């Protein structure tokens, strides 16, 4: 019960913080206030339904490690996140989110250390838990440092951010593959831990993707925090 409550609180906080990033991008949209209001309310509703829906399904044992439900949930979320990029408005919203925010938000990945805890408790195999847990922890620990480099305008910040994003994405892919090959790390991927592959993993992978797109297309520039809220307006108008 303690773990369920803890993960529920953590995922709720994470979802709220992710929405704040979307809010910053939405506020940077040009045009009528009513348009921005629709996106603000709509995005909040989608994030709430997404989180609550996944939690209810997981609590009712819909996501079984011996069935296709986990990869289906993961791939469906990724497909929806990439399809949104077909929308010019959504692309403008993502461009309006400060790059250091997209990077720094991944500090939540430190919580992947729960896999290491489950390993030491004998509930997950080391083949899965150690690389998955260590990769998540490293990604989360370096997130604020890379974000700082970006804000500080370090000459190596873009290269470091690209390398860090690629590492973070590779870690997620590796964790998913190892989880599939080991049967969920030896059967330890159950509720509420199953929220990680069905909810947290695709969310993190999409944020990595959005950050990487901005870095590779060079639509993200170095900016001080005070300038960040205005950056999206300039991007959307170009």
Secondary structure per residue as TSV (DSSP state, phi and psi in degrees):
chain	resnum	aa	ss	phi	psi
A	1	X	-	360.0	-38.6
A	2	X	H	-63.1	-43.8
A	3	X	H	-65.2	-39.6
A	4	X	H	-61.1	-47.5
A	5	X	H	-63.4	-42.1
A	6	X	H	-63.6	-47.8
A	7	X	H	-66.9	-35.0
A	8	X	H	-62.5	-45.6
A	9	X	H	-64.8	-45.5
A	10	X	H	-62.4	-46.7
A	11	X	H	-67.4	-33.3
A	12	X	H	-66.9	-42.7
A	13	X	H	-64.5	-44.4
A	14	X	H	-60.6	-44.3
A	15	X	H	-61.5	-39.4
A	16	X	H	-64.9	-44.1
A	17	X	H	-65.6	-39.6
A	18	X	H	-61.9	-40.3
A	19	X	H	-65.5	-35.9
A	20	X	H	-59.1	-39.1
A	21	X	H	-62.4	-43.5
A	22	X	H	-62.4	-38.9
A	23	X	H	-60.1	-42.1
A	24	X	H	-60.1	-44.6
A	25	X	H	-66.2	-38.6
A	26	X	H	-66.9	-41.2
A	27	X	H	-64.1	-21.4
A	28	X	T	-83.5	-7.7
A	29	X	-	-65.5	139.8
A	30	X	-	-78.3	169.2
A	31	X	S	103.2	-162.8
A	32	X	-	-72.7	151.3
A	33	X	H	-64.1	-33.6
A	34	X	H	-62.5	-34.7
A	35	X	H	-64.0	-46.2
A	36	X	H	-64.2	-39.0
A	37	X	H	-63.0	-39.1
A	38	X	H	-62.0	-42.1
A	39	X	H	-70.2	-36.5
A	40	X	H	-63.7	-51.3
A	41	X	H	-67.0	-44.0
A	42	X	H	-62.4	-44.1
A	43	X	H	-65.8	-38.9
A	44	X	H	-63.7	-43.2
A	45	X	H	-63.3	-43.4
A	46	X	H	-62.6	-43.8
A	47	X	H	-65.6	-38.0
A	48	X	H	-66.9	-47.7
A	49	X	H	-62.3	-40.6
A	50	X	H	-60.2	-51.6
A	51	X	H	-64.9	-50.0
A	52	X	H	-64.2	-40.8
A	53	X	H	-61.4	-46.7
A	54	X	H	-64.3	-39.6
A	55	X	H	-65.3	-41.8
A	56	X	H	-66.1	-42.5
A	57	X	H	-63.9	-42.5
A	58	X	H	-65.7	-41.3
A	59	X	H	-64.8	-27.2
A	60	X	T	-94.1	17.6
A	61	X	T	61.2	32.0
A	62	X	-	-73.0	-37.1
A	63	X	S	-87.7	90.3
A	64	X	-	-98.5	139.1
A	65	X	T	-68.1	-21.6
A	66	X	T	-94.9	12.8
A	67	X	S	-130.4	-179.4
A	68	X	S	-86.3	0.4
A	69	X	H	-64.0	-37.0
A	70	X	H	-67.5	-52.6
A	71	X	H	-62.8	-32.2
A	72	X	H	-64.2	-44.9
A	73	X	H	-62.5	-42.7
A	74	X	H	-64.9	-49.8
A	75	X	H	-69.6	-34.3
A	76	X	H	-64.4	-42.2
A	77	X	H	-63.9	-44.0
A	78	X	H	-62.8	-43.1
A	79	X	H	-61.5	-43.2
A	80	X	H	-63.2	-41.4
A	81	X	H	-65.0	-37.0
A	82	X	H	-78.8	-32.9
A	83	X	H	-65.1	-31.2
A	84	X	G	-61.1	-26.2
A	85	X	G	-68.4	-13.2
A	86	X	G	-71.4	-18.7
A	87	X	S	-83.0	123.8
A	88	X	H	-61.6	-37.9
A	89	X	H	-64.4	-43.4
A	90	X	H	-65.2	-38.6
A	91	X	H	-62.9	-37.1
A	92	X	H	-67.3	-36.6
A	93	X	H	-63.5	-47.0
A	94	X	H	-62.4	-39.5
A	95	X	H	-65.5	-26.4
A	96	X	H	-81.6	-11.0
A	97	X	S	-81.8	124.2
A	98	X	-	-54.9	137.7
A	99	X	H	-59.4	-38.9
A	100	X	H	-67.2	-22.7
A	101	X	H	-72.5	-45.5
A	102	X	H	-60.6	-31.2
A	103	X	H	-81.5	-52.1
A	104	X	H	-62.0	-29.3
A	105	X	G	-64.1	-22.3
A	106	X	G	-76.0	3.3
A	107	X	G	-57.6	-26.0
A	108	X	G	-59.5	-19.1
A	109	X	G	-63.1	-18.2
A	110	X	G	-54.9	-30.2
A	111	X	G	-65.3	-12.0
A	112	X	G	-64.1	-10.8
A	113	X	G	-62.2	-11.6
A	114	X	H	-61.4	-28.1
A	115	X	H	-64.0	-38.6
A	116	X	H	-67.2	-38.1
A	117	X	H	-62.4	-45.2
A	118	X	H	-65.1	-31.3
A	119	X	H	-66.6	-47.3
A	120	X	H	-67.7	-20.0
A	121	X	T	-86.2	-2.0
A	122	X	T	79.8	18.0
A	123	X	S	-101.1	-12.7
A	124	X	S	-133.8	149.1
A	125	X	-	-76.4	147.8
A	126	X	H	-65.8	-29.0
A	127	X	H	-57.5	-37.1
A	128	X	H	-92.8	-51.2
A	129	X	H	-65.8	-40.1
A	130	X	H	-67.3	-54.8
A	131	X	H	-65.2	-38.1
A	132	X	H	-66.6	-45.8
A	133	X	H	-68.4	-45.8
A	134	X	H	-64.4	-42.1
A	135	X	H	-61.1	-43.1
A	136	X	H	-64.1	-45.3
A	137	X	H	-62.8	-43.7
A	138	X	H	-63.7	-42.0
A	139	X	H	-61.2	-44.6
A	140	X	H	-67.3	-38.3
A	141	X	H	-68.2	-37.3
A	142	X	H	-82.5	-15.0
A	143	X	H	-56.3	-52.9
A	144	X	H	-64.9	-31.3
A	145	X	H	-67.9	-46.4
A	146	X	H	-65.0	-38.7
A	147	X	H	-62.5	-40.4
A	148	X	H	-63.3	-44.1
A	149	X	H	-57.2	-38.7
A	150	X	H	-67.6	-48.1
A	151	X	H	-62.5	-38.1
A	152	X	H	-74.7	-9.2
A	153	X	T	72.0	30.7
A	154	X	-	-62.6	141.3
A	155	X	T	-61.8	-22.6
A	156	X	T	-99.3	6.1
A	157	X	H	-62.4	-44.3
A	158	X	H	-64.5	-45.2
A	159	X	H	-61.8	-43.7
A	160	X	H	-63.9	-40.9
A	161	X	H	-65.9	-40.6
A	162	X	H	-64.2	-46.6
A	163	X	H	-62.6	-41.4
A	164	X	H	-64.9	-42.7
A	165	X	H	-61.3	-44.6
A	166	X	H	-63.3	-40.1
A	167	X	H	-63.3	-45.7
A	168	X	H	-61.9	-40.5
A	169	X	H	-69.3	-41.2
A	170	X	H	-62.9	-37.7
A	171	X	H	-63.2	-41.6
A	172	X	H	-64.9	-44.4
A	173	X	H	-61.9	-44.2
A	174	X	H	-61.1	-43.1
A	175	X	H	-64.0	-41.4
A	176	X	H	-65.3	-44.2
A	177	X	H	-64.8	-44.1
A	178	X	H	-64.4	-37.9
A	179	X	H	-62.7	-39.9
A	180	X	H	-68.4	-41.2
A	181	X	H	-72.6	-28.3
A	182	X	T	-102.2	10.0
A	183	X	H	65.1	44.4
A	184	X	H	76.2	36.9
A	185	X	H	67.8	29.4
A	186	X	H	93.5	19.3
A	187	X	H	92.5	7.0
A	188	X	T	-89.0	0.0
A	189	X	-	-90.5	82.8
A	190	X	-	-126.2	174.0
A	191	X	T	-62.3	133.1
A	192	X	T	-94.3	-1.5
A	193	X	T	-60.2	-27.4
A	194	X	H	-64.5	-15.3
A	195	X	H	-63.7	-25.3
A	196	X	I	-67.4	-54.3
A	197	X	I	-71.6	-27.7
A	198	X	I	-89.0	-21.9
A	199	X	I	-126.0	-55.0
A	200	X	I	-70.8	-39.4
A	201	X	H	-64.2	-53.1
A	202	X	H	-63.3	-34.1
A	203	X	H	-62.9	-46.6
A	204	X	H	-64.9	-40.4
A	205	X	H	-64.3	-39.7
A	206	X	H	-65.3	-41.9
A	207	X	H	-64.3	-41.0
A	208	X	H	-57.3	-44.1
A	209	X	H	-63.3	-45.0
A	210	X	H	-64.1	-40.2
A	211	X	H	-64.0	-45.5
A	212	X	H	-65.0	-38.2
A	213	X	H	-60.2	-45.3
A	214	X	H	-64.1	-38.2
A	215	X	H	-69.9	-43.5
A	216	X	H	-72.1	-34.0
A	217	X	T	-86.5	-4.2
A	218	X	T	57.7	34.6
A	219	X	-	-89.6	-3.8
A	220	X	-	-105.2	126.5
A	221	X	-	-114.4	161.2
A	222	X	-	-67.2	130.9
A	223	X	-	-148.3	144.9
A	224	X	-	-73.2	155.0
A	225	X	H	-53.3	-34.8
A	226	X	H	-66.9	-23.4
A	227	X	H	-90.4	-13.9
A	228	X	H	-61.4	-38.0
A	229	X	H	-68.0	-22.5
A	230	X	H	-93.9	-13.6
A	231	X	H	-64.0	-40.4
A	232	X	H	-63.1	-32.0
A	233	X	H	-64.3	-44.6
A	234	X	H	-65.0	-40.0
A	235	X	H	-66.4	-44.5
A	236	X	H	-66.8	-25.1
A	237	X	H	-88.9	-10.5
A	238	X	-	-85.8	360.0
